[in-house]
Amino acid sequence: MASCLFDTSSYEPSPASTSATMDLHFRLATQEDADSIQQHIQAAFRAEDPRPNWVGSAELAAKFRMDVEPVLRCISASDSNILMAIDHAGTLVGTVMMSKRAPNSARLAMLAVDQRHSRAGIGRRLLQHAEQHCQNTWDVTRIELDVLSDRPELLEWYLRRGFTKTGAVVPFPEHLKEGLELPNLGCIELEKYL
């Protein structure tokens, strides 16, 4: 799993949004879900978004690839899993990877929402359910995650949900840049105390 959170969650829904009526079921992934999760994450991260500063580097997003192996590892490990959001029709509409990192902390990564349901509040609800799961399952008091530095709107989205910057910024891994010139791209570390 990459050290940086690539997130395609939605903005806070507008009052006219369907988030209040969208019936979602949340469950933990099984190995049988791995292929559909891999396809979901890859599609979500490659999706174009008209909102400025939300996706960051469109070139990097268009080249995003994810293999099924990291998904299977996350599902199979005793200290990690993937939370899935399923709509009333049984369609996967959102995912987030969760892992215990230290006695009192957990890390979230790869929060991804189906672009067709953007701005429906699914990202917010996934985040809330993931925080609850980490707290109830691993008795953690702190959640951490990373946000790409070229995505200021996404950073603000997390800050509005109670996350704060730790001050740490890690350079984006060179091998994930796919040959693109992105010299100042980094991962901004965020944390939230529960």
Contacts in CASP RR format, 6 or more apart in sequence:
PFRMAT RR
TARGET T0000
AUTHOR 0000-0000-0000
METHOD contacts of the structure
MODEL  1
MASCLFDTSSYEPSPASTSATMDLHFRLATQEDADSIQQHIQAAFRAEDP
RPNWVGSAELAAKFRMDVEPVLRCISASDSNILMAIDHAGTLVGTVMMSK
RAPNSARLAMLAVDQRHSRAGIGRRLLQHAEQHCQNTWDVTRIELDVLSD
RPELLEWYLRRGFTKTGAVVPFPEHLKEGLELPNLGCIELEKYL
1 70 0 8 1.000
1 73 0 8 1.000
1 74 0 8 1.000
1 97 0 8 1.000
1 99 0 8 1.000
1 109 0 8 1.000
1 110 0 8 1.000
2 109 0 8 1.000
2 173 0 8 1.000
2 176 0 8 1.000
3 146 0 8 1.000
3 170 0 8 1.000
3 173 0 8 1.000
3 187 0 8 1.000
4 146 0 8 1.000
4 148 0 8 1.000
4 170 0 8 1.000
4 172 0 8 1.000
4 173 0 8 1.000
4 176 0 8 1.000
4 186 0 8 1.000
4 187 0 8 1.000
5 108 0 8 1.000
5 109 0 8 1.000
5 110 0 8 1.000
5 111 0 8 1.000
5 145 0 8 1.000
5 146 0 8 1.000
5 147 0 8 1.000
5 148 0 8 1.000
5 187 0 8 1.000
6 45 0 8 1.000
6 64 0 8 1.000
6 109 0 8 1.000
6 110 0 8 1.000
6 112 0 8 1.000
6 148 0 8 1.000
7 110 0 8 1.000
7 111 0 8 1.000
7 112 0 8 1.000
7 145 0 8 1.000
7 147 0 8 1.000
7 151 0 8 1.000
7 154 0 8 1.000
8 44 0 8 1.000
8 45 0 8 1.000
8 47 0 8 1.000
8 49 0 8 1.000
8 55 0 8 1.000
8 111 0 8 1.000
8 112 0 8 1.000
8 113 0 8 1.000
8 115 0 8 1.000
9 111 0 8 1.000
9 112 0 8 1.000
9 113 0 8 1.000
9 122 0 8 1.000
9 123 0 8 1.000
9 124 0 8 1.000
9 126 0 8 1.000
9 127 0 8 1.000
9 154 0 8 1.000
9 157 0 8 1.000
10 113 0 8 1.000
10 117 0 8 1.000
10 118 0 8 1.000
10 119 0 8 1.000
10 120 0 8 1.000
10 121 0 8 1.000
10 122 0 8 1.000
10 123 0 8 1.000
10 124 0 8 1.000
11 51 0 8 1.000
11 54 0 8 1.000
11 118 0 8 1.000
11 119 0 8 1.000
11 153 0 8 1.000
11 157 0 8 1.000
12 121 0 8 1.000
12 124 0 8 1.000
12 157 0 8 1.000
12 160 0 8 1.000
13 19 0 8 1.000
13 119 0 8 1.000
13 120 0 8 1.000
13 121 0 8 1.000
13 124 0 8 1.000
14 119 0 8 1.000
17 119 0 8 1.000
17 120 0 8 1.000
17 121 0 8 1.000
18 120 0 8 1.000
19 120 0 8 1.000
19 121 0 8 1.000
19 122 0 8 1.000
19 125 0 8 1.000
22 87 0 8 1.000
22 88 0 8 1.000
22 117 0 8 1.000
22 120 0 8 1.000
22 121 0 8 1.000
22 122 0 8 1.000
23 87 0 8 1.000
23 88 0 8 1.000
24 85 0 8 1.000
24 86 0 8 1.000
24 87 0 8 1.000
24 93 0 8 1.000
24 122 0 8 1.000
24 125 0 8 1.000
25 85 0 8 1.000
25 86 0 8 1.000
25 87 0 8 1.000
25 90 0 8 1.000
26 83 0 8 1.000
26 84 0 8 1.000
26 85 0 8 1.000
26 86 0 8 1.000
26 125 0 8 1.000
26 126 0 8 1.000
26 129 0 8 1.000
27 83 0 8 1.000
27 84 0 8 1.000
27 86 0 8 1.000
28 81 0 8 1.000
28 82 0 8 1.000
28 83 0 8 1.000
28 84 0 8 1.000
28 133 0 8 1.000
29 37 0 8 1.000
29 71 0 8 1.000
29 74 0 8 1.000
29 75 0 8 1.000
29 81 0 8 1.000
29 82 0 8 1.000
29 83 0 8 1.000
29 84 0 8 1.000
29 95 0 8 1.000
30 75 0 8 1.000
31 72 0 8 1.000
31 75 0 8 1.000
31 76 0 8 1.000
33 75 0 8 1.000
33 82 0 8 1.000
33 84 0 8 1.000
33 92 0 8 1.000
34 68 0 8 1.000
34 71 0 8 1.000
34 72 0 8 1.000
34 75 0 8 1.000
35 68 0 8 1.000
36 92 0 8 1.000
37 71 0 8 1.000
37 82 0 8 1.000
37 84 0 8 1.000
37 92 0 8 1.000
37 95 0 8 1.000
38 66 0 8 1.000
38 67 0 8 1.000
38 68 0 8 1.000
38 71 0 8 1.000
40 92 0 8 1.000
40 94 0 8 1.000
40 95 0 8 1.000
40 112 0 8 1.000
40 114 0 8 1.000
41 66 0 8 1.000
41 71 0 8 1.000
41 95 0 8 1.000
41 110 0 8 1.000
41 112 0 8 1.000
42 64 0 8 1.000
42 65 0 8 1.000
42 66 0 8 1.000
43 114 0 8 1.000
43 115 0 8 1.000
44 94 0 8 1.000
44 112 0 8 1.000
44 113 0 8 1.000
44 114 0 8 1.000
44 115 0 8 1.000
45 61 0 8 1.000
45 64 0 8 1.000
45 66 0 8 1.000
45 112 0 8 1.000
46 61 0 8 1.000
46 62 0 8 1.000
46 64 0 8 1.000
47 61 0 8 1.000
47 115 0 8 1.000
48 55 0 8 1.000
48 58 0 8 1.000
48 61 0 8 1.000
49 55 0 8 1.000
49 115 0 8 1.000
49 118 0 8 1.000
51 153 0 8 1.000
52 153 0 8 1.000
53 150 0 8 1.000
53 151 0 8 1.000
53 152 0 8 1.000
53 153 0 8 1.000
53 154 0 8 1.000
54 151 0 8 1.000
54 153 0 8 1.000
54 154 0 8 1.000
55 61 0 8 1.000
55 151 0 8 1.000
56 148 0 8 1.000
56 150 0 8 1.000
56 151 0 8 1.000
57 148 0 8 1.000
57 150 0 8 1.000
57 180 0 8 1.000
57 182 0 8 1.000
57 185 0 8 1.000
59 180 0 8 1.000
60 177 0 8 1.000
60 178 0 8 1.000
60 180 0 8 1.000
60 182 0 8 1.000
60 185 0 8 1.000
63 178 0 8 1.000
63 180 0 8 1.000
66 110 0 8 1.000
71 82 0 8 1.000
73 80 0 8 1.000
74 80 0 8 1.000
74 81 0 8 1.000
74 82 0 8 1.000
74 97 0 8 1.000
74 99 0 8 1.000
75 81 0 8 1.000
75 82 0 8 1.000
77 99 0 8 1.000
79 99 0 8 1.000
79 100 0 8 1.000
79 138 0 8 1.000
80 97 0 8 1.000
80 98 0 8 1.000
80 99 0 8 1.000
80 100 0 8 1.000
81 97 0 8 1.000
81 98 0 8 1.000
81 133 0 8 1.000
82 95 0 8 1.000
82 96 0 8 1.000
82 97 0 8 1.000
82 98 0 8 1.000
83 95 0 8 1.000
83 96 0 8 1.000
83 98 0 8 1.000
83 126 0 8 1.000
83 129 0 8 1.000
83 130 0 8 1.000
83 133 0 8 1.000
84 92 0 8 1.000
84 94 0 8 1.000
84 95 0 8 1.000
85 92 0 8 1.000
85 93 0 8 1.000
85 94 0 8 1.000
85 95 0 8 1.000
85 113 0 8 1.000
85 122 0 8 1.000
85 123 0 8 1.000
85 125 0 8 1.000
85 126 0 8 1.000
85 129 0 8 1.000
86 92 0 8 1.000
86 93 0 8 1.000
87 93 0 8 1.000
87 117 0 8 1.000
91 114 0 8 1.000
92 114 0 8 1.000
93 113 0 8 1.000
93 114 0 8 1.000
93 117 0 8 1.000
93 122 0 8 1.000
94 112 0 8 1.000
94 113 0 8 1.000
94 114 0 8 1.000
94 117 0 8 1.000
94 122 0 8 1.000
94 123 0 8 1.000
94 126 0 8 1.000
95 110 0 8 1.000
95 111 0 8 1.000
95 112 0 8 1.000
95 126 0 8 1.000
96 108 0 8 1.000
96 109 0 8 1.000
96 110 0 8 1.000
96 111 0 8 1.000
96 112 0 8 1.000
96 126 0 8 1.000
96 127 0 8 1.000
96 130 0 8 1.000
97 108 0 8 1.000
97 109 0 8 1.000
97 110 0 8 1.000
97 111 0 8 1.000
98 106 0 8 1.000
98 107 0 8 1.000
98 108 0 8 1.000
98 130 0 8 1.000
98 133 0 8 1.000
98 134 0 8 1.000
99 106 0 8 1.000
99 107 0 8 1.000
99 109 0 8 1.000
100 106 0 8 1.000
100 134 0 8 1.000
100 138 0 8 1.000
100 140 0 8 1.000
101 107 0 8 1.000
101 144 0 8 1.000
104 139 0 8 1.000
104 140 0 8 1.000
104 141 0 8 1.000
104 142 0 8 1.000
105 140 0 8 1.000
105 141 0 8 1.000
105 142 0 8 1.000
105 143 0 8 1.000
105 144 0 8 1.000
105 191 0 8 1.000
106 134 0 8 1.000
106 138 0 8 1.000
106 140 0 8 1.000
106 142 0 8 1.000
106 143 0 8 1.000
106 144 0 8 1.000
107 143 0 8 1.000
107 144 0 8 1.000
107 145 0 8 1.000
108 127 0 8 1.000
108 130 0 8 1.000
108 134 0 8 1.000
108 143 0 8 1.000
108 144 0 8 1.000
108 145 0 8 1.000
109 145 0 8 1.000
109 146 0 8 1.000
111 123 0 8 1.000
111 126 0 8 1.000
111 127 0 8 1.000
111 130 0 8 1.000
111 145 0 8 1.000
113 122 0 8 1.000
113 123 0 8 1.000
113 126 0 8 1.000
114 122 0 8 1.000
124 161 0 8 1.000
127 161 0 8 1.000
130 143 0 8 1.000
131 143 0 8 1.000
131 192 0 8 1.000
131 194 0 8 1.000
134 140 0 8 1.000
134 143 0 8 1.000
135 141 0 8 1.000
135 194 0 8 1.000
140 194 0 8 1.000
141 193 0 8 1.000
141 194 0 8 1.000
142 191 0 8 1.000
142 192 0 8 1.000
142 193 0 8 1.000
142 194 0 8 1.000
143 163 0 8 1.000
143 191 0 8 1.000
143 192 0 8 1.000
143 194 0 8 1.000
144 166 0 8 1.000
144 189 0 8 1.000
144 190 0 8 1.000
144 191 0 8 1.000
144 192 0 8 1.000
145 158 0 8 1.000
145 163 0 8 1.000
145 189 0 8 1.000
145 190 0 8 1.000
146 170 0 8 1.000
146 187 0 8 1.000
146 188 0 8 1.000
146 189 0 8 1.000
146 190 0 8 1.000
147 154 0 8 1.000
147 155 0 8 1.000
147 158 0 8 1.000
147 187 0 8 1.000
147 188 0 8 1.000
147 190 0 8 1.000
148 154 0 8 1.000
148 172 0 8 1.000
148 185 0 8 1.000
148 186 0 8 1.000
148 187 0 8 1.000
148 188 0 8 1.000
149 169 0 8 1.000
149 172 0 8 1.000
149 184 0 8 1.000
149 185 0 8 1.000
149 186 0 8 1.000
149 187 0 8 1.000
149 188 0 8 1.000
150 182 0 8 1.000
150 184 0 8 1.000
150 185 0 8 1.000
150 186 0 8 1.000
155 188 0 8 1.000
155 190 0 8 1.000
158 190 0 8 1.000
159 165 0 8 1.000
159 190 0 8 1.000
161 192 0 8 1.000
162 192 0 8 1.000
163 190 0 8 1.000
163 191 0 8 1.000
163 192 0 8 1.000
164 190 0 8 1.000
164 191 0 8 1.000
164 192 0 8 1.000
165 188 0 8 1.000
165 189 0 8 1.000
165 190 0 8 1.000
166 189 0 8 1.000
166 190 0 8 1.000
166 191 0 8 1.000
167 188 0 8 1.000
167 189 0 8 1.000
168 188 0 8 1.000
168 189 0 8 1.000
169 186 0 8 1.000
169 187 0 8 1.000
169 188 0 8 1.000
169 189 0 8 1.000
170 186 0 8 1.000
170 187 0 8 1.000
170 189 0 8 1.000
171 185 0 8 1.000
171 186 0 8 1.000
171 187 0 8 1.000
172 182 0 8 1.000
172 185 0 8 1.000
172 186 0 8 1.000
172 187 0 8 1.000
177 185 0 8 1.000
END
